[in-house]
Amino acid sequence: MVRYPEAGVFEQALFVVRDDASVSHGVSADEVLAEACRIAQRQTGVSKSRKRWPPLVYTMIGAGGVGLVWGFSLIFR
């Protein structure tokens, strides 16, 4: 079971692991958990490594764009 509290609708995912995974493939419990987390992130499109800009940056970009359009409209009447 992998818990992901940041998800919107789902709070956890349940993975069924083969009984012989540790014997035939030589994987540890930590490796199984890491793989389950990778699969869950890939399916949800959420990545922890992706950094988002703060809302103020988006606000400044929008305000700058509006200012440019307004400035051009004054110059090119």
Secondary structure, 3 states (H helix, E strand, C coil): CEECCCCCCCCEECCCCCCCHHHHCCCCHHHHHHHHHHHHHHHHCCCCCCCCCCHHHHHHHHHHHHHHHHHHHHHCC
